[in-house]
Amino acid sequence: MSAPTMLRGPTRDHLEWPFFDIEHREFARNVDQFAKSALSEIDHADVDNACRKLVRALGDAGLLRAAVGTGAPGDMPIDSRLVCLARETLAWHDGLADFAFAMQGLGTGAIGLSGDDALRATVLPKVRSGKWLAAFALSEKDAGSDVAAMACAARLDGEHYVLDGEKTWISNGGIADVYTVFARTGEAPGTRGISAFVVFADDPGFSVTERIEVIAPHPLATIRFENCRIPASRRLGAPGEGFKIAMRTLDIFRASVAAAAVGFARRALDESIAHAKARPMFGGALADLQLTQAALGDMATGIDAAALLTYRAAWRRDVQKLPTTREAAMAKMTATETAQSVIDRAVQLFGGRGVRSGEITEKLYREIRALRIYEGATEVQKLIVARELLKAN
């Protein structure tokens, strides 16, 4: 097998696209420099501890400002392009770093959107600085894509709500300090009877019942609420608005899932190009073969198409101030499916080395699979696109 190649960093040609301003280009370079200097010092053998250190390092570097708003009057809203650039760049370098960054934003997005002044002041600065870890608790055993099937419930008891039920597949579950939790409050059937709440890890009645191991290791758990009593002031928005709040939060961050997929795919392509040039084959190099060149051409074209959809969605939200439900769904669906294909081609080009444990292609192969499922599986994204088309025509 040929020796591993050393890459200097992700390509930046796309930063010259008209979607970006000077601020975005400089931010992407800063994230790249952070990744090169800080990630080598993080031991990934202990995933929980690695996540804590990554979040603190991101906070110390000021990078979490892009994902976690302050909620203060006059504060600029979250810029989707900055979030996408951060996730693409971090994903190119390290999947766990991308995860750590993304969850700080997703876990607090609803608080920034709908929390009162006191709640925002309590939670957001600590998450933004990296001192607290955040989580987003929506999914249940029988309520993943079908949110209306949610069983976890909250009942009003005087000045408090009492939560009972379970949530599962919760990223940062078991290590988060603060959880945004969605529970059925019964104002109406289906999704119209769900409300949103903030739960702290030390609230009585909150527990972690299972830690879940997955193929690309990151903190994941099942959490339980048993007579978990929290102040009514920790409800986000009005009763019954939880589903709307969840969807508004996901609309902000769904395009960033596509950006992470683009980052994984770009890394696979960059590794494939370097490997193809260096790998001896039939008296020349692997790169000399037309089949190799065809594969690289397909990979590069697919990545650019996915990136264009991704940054169109982010630009539409940031600049045009328009809804991006359809555009973000298109981006998420296309980018994750394309990245899966690109990474699979990379593994094939690497041959036996591609499936060796610890190789970058093997890591990427494990990292990309979950992105086709979380924050709305590919099949759900297709339905979202179709429904938006039917509503508009």
Secondary structure, DSSP 8 states (H G I E B T S, - for coil): ------------GGGGSTT--HHHHHHHHHHHHHHHHHGGG--TTSHHHHHHHHHHHHHHTTGGGGTS----TT-----HHHHHHHHHHHHHH-HHHHHHHHHHHHHHHHHHHH--HHHHHHHHHHHHHTSS-EEEE--BTTBSS-GGG---EEEEETTEEEEEEEEEEEETTTT-SEEEEEEE--SSSGGGGEEEEEEETTSTTEEEEEE---SS---EEEEEEEEEEEEGGGEESSTT-HHHHHHHHHHHHHHHHHHHHHHHHHHHHHHHHHHHHHSEETTEEGGGSHHHHHHHHHHHHHHHHHHHHHHHHHHIIIII----HHHHHHHHHHHHHHHHHHHHHHHHHHGGGGGSTT-HHHHHHHHHHHHTTTTS-HHHHHHHHHHHHHHH-
